Amino acid sequence: ACLPQLVAMFEDAEIGLAAAWRAVPTGDRRSRAWRVGRLVAEVHNELAEPKAGQVLAIRRELAPVDEQVTVDDAFQQWRVSAAGLRVVRVPEAVVTSRPPATLRDLVSQRRRVVAQYATLREATGHRPPTQSARGVLAAALRTRTVRDEHRWDVLGAAVAVEAWARLLGWSDARWRRRDYRTWDAVASTKPQ
């Protein structure tokens, strides 16, 4: 339902990509994985540099997708910036998203993303904003989970998950040369 709000942004000729402002997590709120997944979503919303995410619109003249690219949203963000156009997040555009139900699934998902980002950086030089440890930590400290709820246990779990996933993802990209152009979706992120 947020696509019309994203496309409306193209009335400004300087905007090349419009992304949903935030993802609202759904699922079992009692699970540790859900709380960590919610924190990850909050961090992405708080990043100083906009992050193109799960739902985005891109100008038609930039639209063809390179089938060799493994992580389309970050690649499109790089293309838009390289073309001298702006990437914006639209505050009215909100989407729902189901975080992984287990920490194992969350590590699997983040591992794939880290490997995809490493491959993108190798090919283009583009480093997505989520790959800056300093930027991610600063964003984490601004989240509601940490700032208002003081859930240091959730922050600690998120740091541990992300550190392990980054180690595995970098290994996949650098040494194992794992091809993530196609992958199995994390089953727990899909409604039953």
N, C-alpha and C positions, 0 to 999 in steps of 0.2 A: 504494500500500500504506500510505501515511501518513494517509489520510483518517480512519480510525477514531481515530487519536491526536489529530487536530485536533478532531473532533466531541466527543470525551471532555472537552475543556476546557470545554464549555458546562455542565458540572455546577456550575461557579462562575457564579452569576447575574450577576456584574459583568463577565464577558467577553462581548464581542459579536462578536469576530473572532479566529480562530486561524489562524496562518500557519506554513508549513514554516520551520524554523529556517534551513536553508541549502540552496543548490543546489550540487551537485557537477558541475563541468563535464566533459563527455565530448568526444571528438573527437581531432584531431591535436595532440598536446601539443608538437610541434616548431615549430608556426607561431607567429609573433609575435602574430597576431590571437587565437589561443587563449590565449596568456599574458596578453594585455591583457583578454580576456573573463573569464579566471579571476580577475584582480585586481578587475574590476568586481563579480563575484559576491562576492568576499571583502569588498570595501568595503560592500556591501549587508548582509552578515552582521554587520559590525562597527559599524554605525550605532548611536548612542546611543538614538535613538528607533526603535522597531520599524518595519520596512517590510513591508507586506503585499506578497507577491511572487507568484510563478507559481502556487503552490498554496495555497488558503486555504479556510476554512469560515466561514460567517457565520450568525448566528442566523436561524432561519426567519422570524421576524416582521420582520426587516430585509431579507429576501431579494429582493424585486422589483428588477429591474435597469432602469435608465433607458436606453432605446435611443439617446438623444441623447448619452450619455456616451461619450467616446472611450477612456478609460483606466479600466477597471472596478476594478482592485485599489485604486488610490489613491482613487477615488470612494467605494468601500465603506469604506475606512479612515476617510475624512472623515465619512461617515454614522454610523459606529459611535462615533467620538469625539464628534460633535455630539449623539448620543443619550445621552452620559454613560457609555458603556460602554468597557471596556478592549480594547486590541489587544495580543495576545501572540504571541510566536513559541514554537513547541514544539520543544525541543532534540532529541527523539527523531524528529521528522519531517524526513526528508531526501529531497530529490528530485534527479534528474539533469537536466541541461540542456546542450544543445549550443550553445556560443557561435558567433557568426559565424566563418566560415573565413578571411575576408579583412578587412583594416582598412577597406576600402571598405564592405563589408557591415555592419561594426560601426558605422561612422559613420551609415549609413542607418538602422539599428535605433535607435541612440541619438537621432538627429534626430527620428524619429517620436515617441519617448517624450517628448522635451523639448517638442515642439509640443503633445502631448496634455496634459502637465502644465501648460503655460502656459494652455491653454484651460480646464482645470479650475480653475486659480487665478483666472482672470478670472470664471468662473461662480460659484465658491463661496468664494473667499478662501483655500482650503486650499493650502498649499505642502508637497508631499511631502518627506520628510527627505532624499531624494537630490538635492534642488535647493538645498540649503545648501552653498555652496562650502567654508565653514569646517568644517562637520560632515563633509563628504565627505573633505576633506584629513586631518582628525584620524583618521577611520576608516581611511583608506589607510595612514597611518603605523603603525597597529596591526595591519595584515595580516601574514600569514606571508610573503607575497612580499616585502614591504619590510623588516619588522622582522627576520625570520630569514634570508631568502635575500639580502637587500640588492640586490634587482633594481631599481636606480634607472633603468635603461634602460626597463624595463617601466612603471614609474611615469611616466616622461617621456612615453612613447608614449601611455599612458592619458590623461594630462593634455591632450596635443595632440588626441587623438581627441575627448575630451569637450568641449574648448573649441570645436573646429570644429563638432561636432554641436549644441552649444548655440546657437551663432551661427545656424546653418541652421534649427534648430528654432524659435527665437524669431522668425526671419524668416518662417517658414511660418505661425506662429500670429498674429503681429502685423500683418504687411503683406500676405502672400499669402493669408491666411485659408484655408489649405489644410484640407480636411475629412478628418480621419483616423478617422472612424467606421468606415470599412472601409479596409483596406490590403492590399497584397501582402506575404505573409510573406517574410522573408529566406530564400531557398532553401537557403543553406548551413547553416542552423540545423536543418534537417530531415534525418533519416537517409535515406540513399539506398536 
